[in-house]
Amino acid sequence: MSGILASKRRLDPEAPITQYVPEIAGSGYDGATVRHLLDMRTGVAFSEAYEDPNAEVRVIERHIGWRPGGDDESAGLYAYLTSLSAQGPHGGPFVYRSADTDVLGWVCERAAGVRMADLVSTLIWAPMGAEYDAEITCDGLGSAVHDGGVSATARDVARFGNMLLHEGRVGHRSVVPESWLQQSRRIDADVRGAFAASGSEPILPGGWYRNQFWFVPGPSGDILLCLGINGQMVFVDRGTRTVAVKLSSWPTAQDPAHLVDTIRAFAAVGQHLAGFGPVGDAAAAKPSGPTGIVEGVERGHG
């Protein structure tokens, strides 16, 4: 969404957040830029410890209305975002914060002058040829929850992944600017260093986070990931032209071992479908042959 709005000159990634959402002034987000939100490098105090009922990621659920919480729900999501404090300087290490995505969604709505549900519908969902409508969760005041709660079919989510695989295009139509995806994949010392200094490096070594996408090294090149709690995943491997989608309900919100195993499994299936042979076989052939769908894994086609 941000890349599309930036290409239309409705959003400046380097602009301060307060340019679009002045209500955020005085909070922990004051002084941060849109780029800090895109790469999750704000200095805001926000814990993603799902097992802690008092962590900010659980408190925000009370404001959304997902959990009981007295008067919290009546305040709404955006009011809670303006109450967050600073923990450190902006532009430091990568730290995954769901609140950063919520503020980014708020920024996009203000930049476009359109609510998020309509933005997604007109700029992504319809242009990519989705088969079914999707739903976006809202708080008690009707504000979209940008960090999660989207309901869609697996095949439509795979269509989204296939669009990313094809440089943001569906047929001859450009949905997401190719230059935005190229920028996301491009790794530099600053982006890589921010990830290397984070708690995610031991789990996904060599990875990086850019423009709200995860990237990890794979056996046939870098892999793009969209990750959700409880094991949800979109896997896009340009090296084997493979897209995989996992709609999941692990008993725990986060399970690093299961996450790594899932990525390896999808990569292995992609290697097999592409005719590469065993994972890591440098002498394997290039992808060839027809495309298809096998157990939720889709080979991309143009």
Sequence and secondary structure as in RCSB ss.txt:
>XXXX:A:sequence
MSGILASKRRLDPEAPITQYVPEIAGSGYDGATVRHLLDMRTGVAFSEAYEDPNAEVRVIERHIGWRPGGDDESA
GLYAYLTSLSAQGPHGGPFVYRSADTDVLGWVCERAAGVRMADLVSTLIWAPMGAEYDAEITCDGLGSAVHDGGV
SATARDVARFGNMLLHEGRVGHRSVVPESWLQQSRRIDADVRGAFAASGSEPILPGGWYRNQFWFVPGPSGDILL
CLGINGQMVFVDRGTRTVAVKLSSWPTAQDPAHLVDTIRAFAAVGQHLAGFGPVGDAAAAKPSGPTGIVEGVERG
HG
>XXXX:A:secstr
 HHHHHHTTS  TTSBGGGT GGGTTSTTTT BHHHHHTT   B     TT TTSHHHHHHHHHTSS  TTHHHH
 HHHHHTT  B S TT S    HHHHHHHHHHHHHHHTS HHHHHIIIIITTTT SS  B  B TTS B TTS  
B  HHHHHHHHHHHHTTTEETTEESS HHHHHHHH   HHHHHHHHTSTTTTTSTT EEETTEEEEEETTEEEEE
EE GGG EEEEETTTTEEEEE    SSS  HHHHHHHHHHHHHHHHHHTT  STT TT     S   EETTEEE 
  
